[in-house]
């Protein structure tokens, strides 16, 4: 399931980026540290579930501001634009709502739009 090196990599990445203490409480940090030091490979399903929950919180904390914005604003905007295009008769536009590149593009357009436009 998880190896010591894999857990160590997550720990050091979160520590370097300065999110380890903000994203995890003392209990979760202690659990991750103990699992990292005590086991070479985690085989227990119960311990694995706890580690997955902790690593998911670290993963979310390690995301940058732009990635968060693409996942929120860009994804929603892509759905709207896709539905407009389908309504205008473009059948291939249904897949636009699921494309990350299109969501990223729409987010960049929003970030660099002059203020006051589109109001």
N, C-alpha and C positions, 0 to 999 in steps of 0.2 A: 504494500500500500504506500506508505511514506517511508523514506529513508532519512537517516540523520543528516546527510548532506543536503537533501531537499529542504528540510526544516531550517537548517542553518542558513541556506541561501535566502529564504524568506525573512528570517530574523535579521540578517545583516542588511538586506535591501531596505527593510522598513526602518532600521536604525540609521542607516546612511541618509535616507530621505527625511528623517525626522518625524515619522508618523507612528512609530511603535508605541510611544507612551500616550499619544492622543487617541489612537484608534482602539487600543486594547486596554481594558482595566487590569488591575493588578492580578486578579485571579486568572484571567486568560493568558497574560504574559507568563505567569508562573507555570501554568499548565503546559504552554508551548515550550518553555525553557526546560521543564522537567522531562517532557517527552523527547526533546532534542538531546538531552544528556543521558537519559536512562536507556533508550532503545536504539539499536542499530537499524532495525526495521519494525515499524508498527504493524502488527498483524491483527490486533483486536478490532473488531468492527465498532464497538462502542467508543473506544479511544479515537478511532479513525473519524467517526462522526463529529466528535468534539473538535478535532483538529481541522476538519473540513470547514466547520462553522467559523473557527478562528481565522483560517487562511482566507476565507471569503471576505471577512471584514478587513483584513490586511490588503487584499487585492483591490477592494473598493477605495480604501484610503490612499493607495498608491497611484490611483488614476489621476491624471492631470485635470486642470480646469477645462481645457478644450475638449478632452475626451468626454467628460461629464456633460458638457454642453451639447456635443454631438449626439449623445445617447438620449438626452431629454428634448431639447429644442429641435435638433436636426431630424430626429426620427419622427416626431410629430408633424413637422412641416413637410417631410417627404410623403407621409400618408395623405396630407391635404392636397399637395400638388399632384400626386398620383391619381387621386380621385377626380380632380379637375380634368386631367388629361384623358382619363377613361370616359368621363362625361362628354368630352369633345370628340370622342370617337377613336382615340388612339388605343387600340387593344393591347399593345405591348407595354403600356405604362403601368400595368398592374404590378409588375415586379419592381418598379422604382421604390415602392414603400419599404422593401426589404433590403435594398442596396445600401451598404454602409458608405460607399463612396459618394453616392448622391446626397445622403444625409450630411456628410462632411462638407460637400460643396455648398449646400444650402446654409450651413452654419457659418462658413467663411463669408458668404454673401451678406449674412446678417451682421457679422462682426465688423466688416469693412464698409457697411452702408453709411452714408453721411447722416448725421443726426437730423431729425426732422422729416426725413423721407419716409414715405409709406404710412404716414399717420392718418 
